[in-house]
Amino acid sequence: MANNTDFNIEDDNHGSALRHSGVETIHTQVRKKHVETIEMPKLSNSDSPSSQFLTKLKKEPQQVQMTGLPERGSWSSKLDFILSVVGLAIGLGNVWRFPYLCYKNGGGAFLIPYFMTLILAGIPMFFMELALGQMLTIGGLGVFKIAPIFKGIGYAAAVMSCWMNVYYIVILAWAVFYFFMSMRADVPWRSCNNFWNTVNCVNPYERNDLHCWNKSINGTLKKICSLTVANVSASDLTDPVKEFWERRVLQISDGIEHIGKIRWELAGTLLLVWILCYFCIWKGVKWTGKVVYFTALFPYVLLTILLIRGITLPGAFEGIKFYVIPNFSKLTESEVWIDAVTQIFFSYGLGLGTLVALGSYNKFTNNVYKDALIVCTVNSSTSMFAGFVIFSVVGFMAHEQQRPVAEVAASGPGLAFLVYPSAVLQLPGSPLWSCLFFFMLLLIGLDSQFCTMEGFITAIIDEWPQLLRKRKEIFIAVVCALSYLVGLTCISQGGMYIFQILDSYAVSGFCLLWLIFFECISISWFYGVDRFYDGIKDMIGYYPMVWWKFCWCVTTPLICLGVFFFNIVQWKPIKYLDYNYPWWAHAFGWFTALSSMLYIPAYMFWLWKKTPGDTGEKVRAIIRIDEDIKHLRDKMQQQTTKNVELYTL
């Protein structure tokens, strides 16, 4: 921009104006073919000719135009944004983790710590992240101009997002494999007559027909059953569902020491899901906002169909009773409260920079406060709704196998790939119900996956816009390709062991709590919760209730810190079934965890050493900056303008 030009642009709804000593630069900019627009809040009033010209454009957002880069993009409508955030927040954890945690931790009593955590930490952080992105109109790295010494949080979130993208999508690859295998006259895990089955395979629904007796072996009484080929102990019997999962899908090896071959069928389904993910985000948020109309809404149709079928099955209400009946004695156990916190933080997609990115594409005046409350209500309601779907089927399965519900209930992959496939064996039209279930899993997981990808992509591109924004589609393709190649390790014959390492270390609860703690205090303690509240008022026109201040300053940091140390103190080396990992596998796991966590203190140390001046000057420059939100946005706009001018020279 010319040196004699100094202007700020006014948004008519906020009472700001344009100060300009000449209009030649504006005329030049209008003729440019490529422009980027950054919407800014209004700062002051003026009667200059340029201001009078702009006031003719009533009710239209006024924007600073900068040459040289494609538009950053924004949501086409408010509903696009709402559905995208709903799609992110409602993931596999709502379907396969929350219902099990309810049953495990006291049924309906678990809702007490769950909703307490939701009110004291979950909703406050959800609101903060969305508001922060909308306030500064930039991704998860750029927002820490609000407290520069904490920018390591943005880098840590980006690293954790990379691990999440590699690990989470493997589950979807398994779901696609089951979906394709269900598209036949009958599901292949019904019988024990397949090439992958062992001689000990017996369908659980047929075990009551076996001839069994008790026999004393070495002084121990054991139950022996007669099979076609031999007499075997009842404890050694396996079922076709488990053998299909372990010997057909995973072809699992003896341990992480034996990685084995890549499962090329799973490599194909993993590639398919990555291609879907790429085409969901390659054109930016305007395209993503349309995709979520299907990926976010259609799972509700499938859940409703599955619920209607589930509650009509015998034994369904026994399963639901186990899900909802409260056991208040469980509330005295610390694990119940830890489970509530980790479920909230993972379920709501906190700490990864994704909510910041999605919020950054909003208009500055969008009522993000109302949006946050709507999405949080939908998310938690979906979790409870999914519990009725899952436990109606679990109750039916327990009824058919004549076993207690407690022995049938499972969480995570065990629920999706063992319990539900076993349940559909007793349903008329098993392939149809199996296809519907795994298609629902794919849709629920897919929008969480590509929204997390969008958060990572937005953070990186906003940090280096001159280099990457024109090449966004290529950059996304490179990220997807590299993530796919790394993910191949998780679909080898030893891939399940690597998957468990990533699940227990790289994207574990203590990593997430570490990030969220520093993110919360960077805004509430260091930037200043009052100034942040002023910024929210500039956006939505009023101050939210003071409760959120209290949460950001007191309850959320304390909950994060307390549960973080509980997790560390109670940490035990992970196991996969009866397999114990070697020491070097745990060392690799800690490396993946620390690869994100250490970014925060390391960046603090580096920036403190790099910043010139005495202690007071450093504090004002990188810890507690002087600018309020309006002036910070103006400063960021001016810096972006300078960068674009340098880029176009």
C-alpha positions in Angstrom: 0.0 0.0 0.0 1.2 3.6 -0.7 2.8 5.3 2.2 0.4 8.3 2.1 -2.6 6.0 2.7 -3.8 5.3 6.2 -7.3 3.8 6.5 -9.4 1.7 8.8 -12.7 0.2 7.6 -15.9 0.6 9.4 -18.6 -2.0 9.9 -21.9 -0.2 9.9 -23.3 -2.2 12.8 -20.4 -1.2 15.1 -20.0 2.5 14.3 -16.5 2.6 12.8 -15.4 4.6 9.8 -12.8 5.0 7.1 -10.0 7.5 7.5 -8.2 8.1 4.2 -6.0 10.8 2.8 -6.4 9.7 -0.8 -8.5 7.2 -2.9 -6.1 6.3 -5.6 -5.0 3.1 -3.8 -8.6 1.9 -3.5 -9.2 2.4 -7.2 -6.1 0.4 -7.9 -7.2 -2.4 -5.7 -10.7 -2.7 -7.2 -9.1 -3.5 -10.5 -7.1 -6.4 -9.1 -8.2 -9.9 -10.2 -7.4 -11.7 -7.0 -8.4 -10.2 -3.6 -8.4 -11.5 0.0 -10.9 -10.0 2.4 -10.6 -9.7 6.1 -13.7 -8.4 8.0 -12.8 -6.0 10.7 -14.7 -4.3 13.6 -15.5 -0.6 13.4 -13.1 1.7 15.2 -14.1 5.4 14.7 -16.3 7.9 12.9 -15.2 10.2 10.1 -16.7 12.4 7.5 -14.0 11.9 4.8 -15.1 11.4 1.2 -14.1 7.8 1.3 -16.3 7.2 4.3 -19.3 8.9 2.7 -18.8 6.6 -0.3 -18.7 3.4 1.8 -21.8 4.4 3.8 -23.8 3.9 0.6 -23.2 0.2 1.1 -25.6 -0.1 4.0 -25.9 -3.5 5.7 -23.0 -5.0 3.8 -19.8 -6.0 5.7 -17.0 -3.5 5.0 -13.7 -5.2 4.3 -10.1 -4.4 3.7 -9.0 -5.7 0.3 -5.5 -7.0 -0.2 -4.0 -8.2 -3.5 -2.1 -11.3 -4.3 -3.9 -14.1 -2.6 -7.1 -16.1 -3.1 -9.9 -15.4 -0.6 -9.5 -17.2 2.8 -13.2 -18.3 2.6 -16.1 -18.2 5.0 -19.3 -20.2 5.8 -22.0 -19.8 3.2 -24.6 -19.8 6.0 -25.0 -20.2 9.7 -26.4 -23.7 9.3 -23.2 -24.8 7.5 -21.2 -23.8 10.5 -23.6 -25.4 13.0 -23.7 -28.7 11.2 -19.9 -28.8 10.7 -19.3 -28.3 14.5 -22.0 -30.9 15.2 -20.2 -33.3 12.8 -16.9 -32.7 14.6 -18.2 -33.1 18.1 -20.4 -36.1 17.4 -18.0 -38.9 16.7 -17.3 -42.6 17.4 -16.9 -41.8 21.1 -20.6 -40.9 21.4 -21.6 -44.3 20.0 -19.1 -46.8 21.4 -17.6 -45.1 24.5 -20.2 -43.0 26.3 -22.8 -45.8 26.7 -20.2 -48.1 28.1 -18.9 -45.5 30.5 -22.5 -45.0 31.8 -22.9 -48.7 32.5 -19.4 -49.1 33.9 -19.5 -46.1 36.2 -22.9 -46.4 37.9 -25.5 -46.1 35.1 -27.5 -43.0 35.5 -25.3 -41.9 38.4 -22.5 -41.3 35.9 -24.6 -38.4 34.5 -23.8 -36.5 37.7 -20.0 -36.2 37.1 -20.6 -36.0 33.4 -22.9 -32.9 33.6 -20.8 -31.3 36.3 -17.7 -31.6 34.1 -19.7 -30.4 31.1 -20.8 -27.2 32.9 -17.5 -26.5 34.7 -15.1 -27.3 31.9 -16.6 -28.7 28.7 -19.0 -26.0 27.6 -16.7 -23.1 28.8 -13.7 -24.4 26.7 -16.0 -25.2 23.8 -17.3 -21.6 23.9 -13.8 -20.2 24.4 -12.3 -22.0 21.4 -15.1 -21.0 19.0 -15.1 -17.4 20.2 -11.3 -17.2 19.9 -11.3 -18.3 16.3 -14.2 -16.0 15.3 -12.7 -13.1 17.3 -9.3 -13.1 15.4 -10.4 -14.7 12.1 -7.4 -17.0 12.0 -6.4 -20.6 12.7 -5.0 -22.4 15.7 -1.4 -21.0 15.4 -2.3 -17.4 14.6 -4.7 -16.9 17.5 -1.8 -17.0 20.0 -0.9 -13.5 19.0 -3.2 -12.8 21.9 -0.5 -14.3 24.2 2.6 -15.0 22.0 4.6 -17.0 24.6 1.9 -19.7 24.4 2.1 -20.2 20.7 3.6 -23.6 21.4 0.1 -24.7 22.3 -0.8 -24.2 18.6 2.2 -26.3 17.4 1.4 -29.0 20.1 -2.2 -29.1 18.9 -1.0 -29.4 15.2 1.3 -32.3 16.1 -1.5 -34.1 18.1 -3.9 -33.5 15.2 -1.4 -35.3 12.9 -1.3 -38.3 15.3 -5.1 -38.2 15.5 -5.5 -38.1 11.8 -3.3 -41.2 11.3 -4.9 -43.3 14.1 -8.6 -42.3 13.9 -9.1 -43.0 10.3 -7.9 -46.6 10.7 -11.2 -47.3 12.5 -13.1 -46.1 9.5 -11.1 -48.4 7.3 -12.1 -51.3 9.4 -15.7 -50.2 9.3 -15.6 -49.9 5.4 -14.2 -53.4 5.3 -17.0 -54.8 7.4 -19.5 -52.8 5.3 -18.2 -54.5 2.1 -18.1 -57.9 3.7 -21.7 -57.6 4.7 -22.9 -57.0 1.2 -23.7 -60.6 0.5 -26.4 -63.2 1.1 -25.3 -63.7 4.7 -22.6 -62.2 6.9 -19.4 -64.2 6.8 -18.9 -64.3 10.6 -22.0 -66.5 11.2 -20.4 -69.9 10.7 -17.1 -71.7 11.6 -16.8 -73.2 8.2 -14.4 -70.6 6.7 -10.8 -70.9 5.9 -9.8 -68.6 8.7 -11.6 -70.6 11.5 -9.9 -72.9 14.0 -11.2 -76.2 15.3 -12.2 -74.6 18.6 -14.7 -72.3 16.9 -18.3 -72.6 18.1 -21.1 -70.1 17.6 -22.2 -68.7 21.1 -25.8 -69.2 20.2 -25.2 -72.9 19.6 -23.1 -73.6 22.7 -26.2 -74.7 24.8 -26.5 -77.6 22.4 -23.0 -79.0 23.1 -22.4 -82.1 25.1 -20.3 -80.9 28.1 -19.3 -82.4 31.5 -17.1 -81.5 34.4 -13.7 -83.2 34.7 -10.9 -82.8 37.3 -7.6 -82.0 35.8 -4.6 -81.7 38.1 -6.9 -81.1 41.0 -8.9 -78.4 39.2 -12.5 -79.0 38.1 -12.9 -77.9 34.4 -15.8 -78.0 32.0 -15.0 -80.1 29.0 -17.1 -80.0 25.8 -17.2 -82.5 22.9 -16.6 -81.1 19.5 -16.5 -82.9 16.2 -12.8 -83.2 16.1 -11.8 -83.4 19.8 -12.8 -82.8 23.4 -11.7 -79.3 24.5 -12.0 -77.2 27.6 -14.9 -74.7 27.5 -12.5 -71.9 28.3 -10.7 -72.6 25.0 -13.8 -72.3 22.9 -13.8 -69.3 20.4 -16.6 -67.9 18.4 -16.8 -67.0 14.6 -17.2 -63.3 15.3 -14.0 -63.0 17.2 -12.1 -65.2 14.7 -13.4 -63.2 11.8 -12.1 -60.0 13.6 -8.7 -61.4 14.6 -7.9 -64.0 11.9 -9.7 -62.5 8.8 -9.8 -58.7 9.3 -6.6 -58.1 11.3 -4.8 -61.3 10.7 -3.1 -60.3 13.9 0.4 -61.4 14.7 1.9 -62.5 18.1 3.1 -59.1 19.1 4.5 -55.7 18.0 7.9 -57.4 17.4 6.3 -59.2 14.5 4.8 -56.4 12.3 4.2 -58.9 9.4 2.8 -58.0 6.1 0.5 -55.1 5.1 -3.1 -56.1 4.9 -3.8 -55.0 1.3 -7.5 -55.3 1.6 -7.4 -52.8 4.6 -4.9 -50.7 2.7 -7.5 -50.4 0.0 -10.3 -49.4 2.4 -7.9 -47.0 4.1 -7.1 -45.4 0.8 -10.8 -45.1 0.0 -11.5 -43.3 3.2 -8.6 -40.9 2.7 -9.9 -40.1 -0.8 -13.3 -39.3 0.7 -11.7 -37.2 3.3 -9.7 -35.2 0.7 -12.7 -34.5 -1.4 -14.7 -33.4 1.6 -12.3 -30.5 2.4 -10.3 -29.8 -0.8 -12.4 -26.8 -1.9 -12.5 -25.1 1.5 -15.3 -24.5 4.0 -17.9 -23.5 1.5 -17.7 -27.0 0.1 -17.3 -28.7 3.5 -20.3 -26.8 4.7 -22.4 -28.6 2.1 -20.9 -32.1 2.7 -21.9 -32.0 6.4 -25.6 -31.7 5.5 -25.4 -35.4 4.7 -22.6 -36.7 7.0 -23.9 -34.9 10.1 -27.7 -35.5 9.6 -28.0 -38.9 8.0 -26.5 -40.8 11.0 -29.5 -39.6 13.0 -31.8 -41.4 10.6 -29.7 -44.6 10.9 -29.6 -44.3 14.7 -33.4 -43.9 14.8 -33.9 -46.9 12.6 -31.5 -49.0 14.7 -33.3 -47.9 17.9 -36.7 -48.8 16.6 -35.4 -52.2 15.7 -33.5 -52.6 18.9 -36.3 -51.9 21.4 -38.6 -54.4 19.6 -36.1 -57.3 20.4 -36.5 -59.6 23.4 -34.2 -58.6 26.3 -33.8 -55.0 25.0 -35.2 -53.4 28.1 -32.9 -55.5 30.4 -30.0 -53.9 28.5 -31.4 -50.4 28.8 -32.0 -51.0 32.5 -28.3 -51.7 33.0 -27.5 -48.5 31.1 -29.7 -46.1 33.1 -30.3 -47.5 36.6 -28.1 -45.4 38.9 -25.5 -46.9 41.3 -24.5 -43.9 43.5 -21.8 -45.9 45.4 -19.7 -45.6 42.2 -19.4 -41.8 42.7 -16.9 -42.3 45.5 -14.4 -43.8 43.0 -11.9 -41.3 41.4 -11.9 -43.3 38.1 -15.5 -42.3 37.5 -14.7 -38.6 37.6 -11.6 -39.1 35.5 -13.7 -40.9 32.9 -16.2 -38.1 32.8 -13.5 -35.5 32.2 -11.7 -37.4 29.4 -15.0 -38.3 27.7 -16.1 -34.6 27.7 -12.8 -33.3 26.3 -12.4 -36.0 23.6 -16.1 -36.0 22.6 -16.2 -32.2 22.2 -13.1 -32.0 20.1 -11.3 -29.7 22.5 -7.6 -28.8 22.4 -6.8 -29.7 18.8 -7.4 -26.3 17.3 -10.3 -27.6 15.2 -12.9 -25.5 16.9 -10.8 -22.4 16.6 -10.4 -23.1 12.8 -14.2 -23.7 12.3 -15.0 -20.5 14.3 -12.6 -18.4 12.3 -14.7 -18.7 9.2 -17.6 -17.0 10.8 -18.7 -13.4 10.4 -17.3 -11.3 13.2 -20.8 -10.5 14.5 -22.1 -14.1 14.6 -23.7 -15.0 17.9 -21.1 -17.7 18.7 -22.3 -17.9 22.3 -25.7 -19.2 21.3 -24.1 -21.5 18.7 -21.9 -23.1 21.4 -24.8 -23.8 23.7 -26.8 -25.3 20.9 -24.0 -27.7 19.7 -23.2 -28.8 23.3 -26.8 -29.6 23.9 -27.0 -31.6 20.7 -23.8 -33.4 21.4 -24.6 -34.7 24.9 -28.2 -35.5 23.8 -26.8 -37.6 21.0 -24.5 -39.5 23.4 -27.5 -40.5 25.6 -29.6 -41.3 22.6 -26.9 -43.6 21.2 -26.8 -45.4 24.6 -30.3 -46.5 24.2 -29.5 -47.8 20.6 -26.5 -49.8 21.7 -27.8 -51.2 25.0 -31.1 -52.3 23.5 -29.0 -54.5 21.2 -26.6 -55.6 24.0 -29.6 -56.6 26.1 -30.9 -58.7 23.2 -27.5 -60.3 22.8 -27.3 -61.2 26.5 -30.9 -62.7 26.3 -30.1 -64.9 23.4 -26.8 -66.1 24.8 -28.3 -66.5 28.3 -25.5 -64.5 29.8 -25.6 -61.4 32.2 -25.5 -58.0 30.4 -22.3 -57.3 32.3 -20.4 -60.1 30.4 -21.6 -58.8 27.1 -21.1 -55.0 27.4 -18.0 -53.7 25.8 -16.4 -50.4 24.7 -14.4 -49.1 21.8 -13.5 -51.5 18.9 -14.8 -54.4 21.0 -18.3 -53.0 20.8 -18.2 -52.1 17.1 -16.4 -55.1 15.7 -17.4 -57.9 18.2 -20.6 -57.2 20.1 -22.7 -55.6 17.4 -21.7 -58.1 14.6 -22.6 -60.9 17.0 -25.9 -59.4 17.7 -27.0 -59.0 14.1 -26.6 -62.8 13.7 -30.0 -63.2 15.4 -31.7 -60.5 13.4 -33.7 -61.4 10.2 -31.9 -59.8 7.3 -28.5 -59.7 9.1 -26.6 -58.2 6.1 -28.9 -55.2 6.0 -28.6 -54.4 9.6 -24.8 -54.9 9.5 -24.5 -52.6 6.5 -26.6 -49.9 8.2 -24.5 -50.0 11.4 -21.2 -49.8 9.7 -22.3 -47.2 7.2 -23.4 -45.1 10.3 -20.0 -45.6 11.9 -18.4 -44.4 8.7 -20.5 -41.2 8.5 -20.1 -40.4 12.2 -16.4 -40.8 12.0 -15.8 -39.2 8.6 -17.0 -35.7 9.5 -15.0 -35.8 12.7 -12.0 -36.8 10.6 -12.2 -34.2 7.9 -13.1 -31.4 10.4 -10.0 -32.3 12.4 -8.1 -32.2 9.1 -9.6 -28.8 8.3 -8.4 -27.5 11.7 -4.8 -28.6 11.0 -4.9 -27.4 7.4 -6.3 -24.0 8.4 -3.7 -23.5 11.1 -0.7 -24.2 8.8 -2.1 -22.2 5.8 -2.9 -19.2 7.9 0.6 -19.3 9.3 2.2 -19.3 5.9 -0.5 -17.9 3.6 1.8 -16.5 0.9 3.4 -19.9 0.4 0.4 -22.2 0.8 -3.0 -20.5 0.2 -2.7 -20.6 -3.6 -1.6 -24.2 -3.4 -4.1 -25.3 -0.8 -5.5 -28.2 -2.8 -2.0 -29.6 -3.5 -1.0 -29.1 0.2 -4.1 -31.0 1.4 -3.3 -33.8 -1.1 0.3 -34.0 0.2 -0.9 -34.1 3.9 -3.4 -36.9 3.1 -0.9 -38.9 1.2 1.7 -38.7 3.9 -0.8 -39.5 6.6 -2.0 -42.5 4.5 1.6 -43.9 4.2 2.2 -43.5 8.0 -1.2 -45.1 8.7 -0.2 -48.3 6.7 1.7 -49.3 9.8 -1.6 -49.6 11.7 -3.1 -52.0 9.1 -0.2 -54.4 9.0 -0.5 -57.8 10.7 1.0 -56.2 13.8 -0.9 -53.0 13.3 -3.3 -53.4 16.1 -0.4 -53.2 18.6 0.7 -49.9 17.0 -2.9 -48.6 17.0 -3.1 -49.3 20.8 0.2 -47.4 21.4 -1.1 -44.3 19.6 -4.4 -44.6 21.4 -2.8 -44.8 24.8 0.0 -42.3 24.3 0.0 -40.0 21.3 -3.7 -39.0 21.7 -4.1 -39.9 25.3 -6.1 -38.1 28.0 -3.1 -36.6 29.7 -1.8 -35.1 26.5 -5.1 -33.5 25.8 -5.4 -32.2 29.4 -1.9 -30.7 29.2 -2.9 -28.7 26.1 -6.3 -27.6 27.3 -4.8 -26.4 30.7 -2.3 -24.1 29.0 -4.8 -22.9 26.4 -7.3 -21.9 29.1 -4.8 -20.0 31.3 -3.2 -18.3 28.3 -6.5 -16.5 27.7 -8.0 -16.2 31.2 -4.9 -15.5 33.3 -2.4 -14.0 30.9 -4.3 -12.1 28.2 -7.0 -11.2 30.7 -10.5 -12.6 31.0 -12.0 -9.1 31.2 -10.4 -8.1 27.9 -11.5 -11.4 26.3 -15.1 -10.7 27.5 -14.9 -7.2 25.9 -14.0 -8.9 22.7 -17.0 -11.2 23.0 -19.3 -8.2 23.6 -17.9 -6.6 20.4 -19.0 -9.7 18.5 -22.4 -10.5 19.9 -23.4 -7.2 21.3 -23.7 -8.1 25.0 -21.7 -9.7 27.8 -22.4 -13.4 28.5 -23.2 -14.3 32.1 -20.3 -14.0 34.5 -20.3 -17.8 35.1 -18.0 -18.4 32.2 -15.4 -16.1 33.7 -15.4 -18.1 36.9 -15.0 -21.4 34.9 -12.1 -20.1 32.7 -10.2 -18.6 35.7 -10.9 -21.3 38.3 -12.8 -24.5 37.6 -11.5 -25.5 34.2 -7.8 -25.1 35.0 -8.2 -26.9 38.3 -10.1 -29.8 36.7 -7.5 -30.2 33.9 -4.6 -30.0 36.4 -6.2 -32.4 38.9 -7.2 -35.1 36.4 -3.8 -34.7 34.6 -1.9 -35.6 37.8 -4.4 -38.4 38.6 -3.7 -39.9 35.2 0.0 -39.7 35.7 -0.1 -41.2 39.2 -2.5 -44.0 38.2 -0.7 -44.7 35.0 0.0 -48.4 34.2 1.8 -49.9 31.2 -0.8 -50.7 28.5 -1.6 -54.3 27.5 -3.5 -55.6 24.5 -5.6 -58.5 25.9 -3.0 -60.7 27.6 0.0 -59.3 25.6 2.6 -57.2 27.4 4.5 -54.7 25.3 8.3 -54.6 25.3 10.1 -51.6 26.9 11.0 -50.1 23.6 7.3 -50.0 22.5 6.5 -48.0 25.7 9.5 -45.7 24.9 8.1 -45.1 21.4 4.7 -44.4 23.0 6.2 -41.8 25.3 8.0 -40.2 22.4 4.7 -39.8 20.5 3.1 -38.2 23.6 6.1 -35.9 24.3 6.3 -34.9 20.6 3.3 -32.6 21.3 3.5 -31.9 25.0 7.1 -30.6 24.9 6.3 -28.0 22.3 4.7 -25.7 24.9 7.6 -25.3 27.4 10.2 -25.5 24.6 8.6 -22.6 22.7 8.3 -20.6 25.9 12.0 -20.9 26.6 13.0 -20.2 23.0 10.8 -17.1 22.6 11.9 -15.7 26.0 15.5 -16.0 25.0 14.9 -14.6 21.6 12.9 -11.5 22.6 15.0 -8.4 23.3 14.6 -6.1 26.3 14.5 -6.4 30.1 12.0 -8.5 32.0 9.3 -5.9 32.1 9.5 -5.3 28.3 9.5 -9.0 27.6 6.4 -9.5 29.7 4.5 -6.7 27.9 5.7 -8.0 24.5 5.1 -11.8 24.8 3.2 -12.6 28.0 0.6 -9.9 28.7 0.3 -7.7 25.6 -1.2 -4.2 25.8 -3.7 -4.4 22.9 -7.4 -5.1 23.4 -9.2 -7.3 20.8 -10.1 -4.4 18.4 -6.5 -3.0 18.3 -5.1 -6.5 18.0 -7.3 -7.3 15.0 -6.2 -4.0 13.4 -2.6 -4.8 14.1 -3.0 -8.3 12.5 -4.7 -6.7 9.5 -1.9 -4.3 9.0 0.8 -7.0 9.3 -1.1 -9.1 6.8 -1.2 -6.2 4.4 2.5 -5.7 4.7 3.2 -9.4 4.1 1.0 -9.4 0.9 2.7 -6.3 -0.4 6.1 -7.9 0.1 4.8 -11.1 -1.6 3.6 -9.2 -4.6 6.8 -7.3 -5.2 
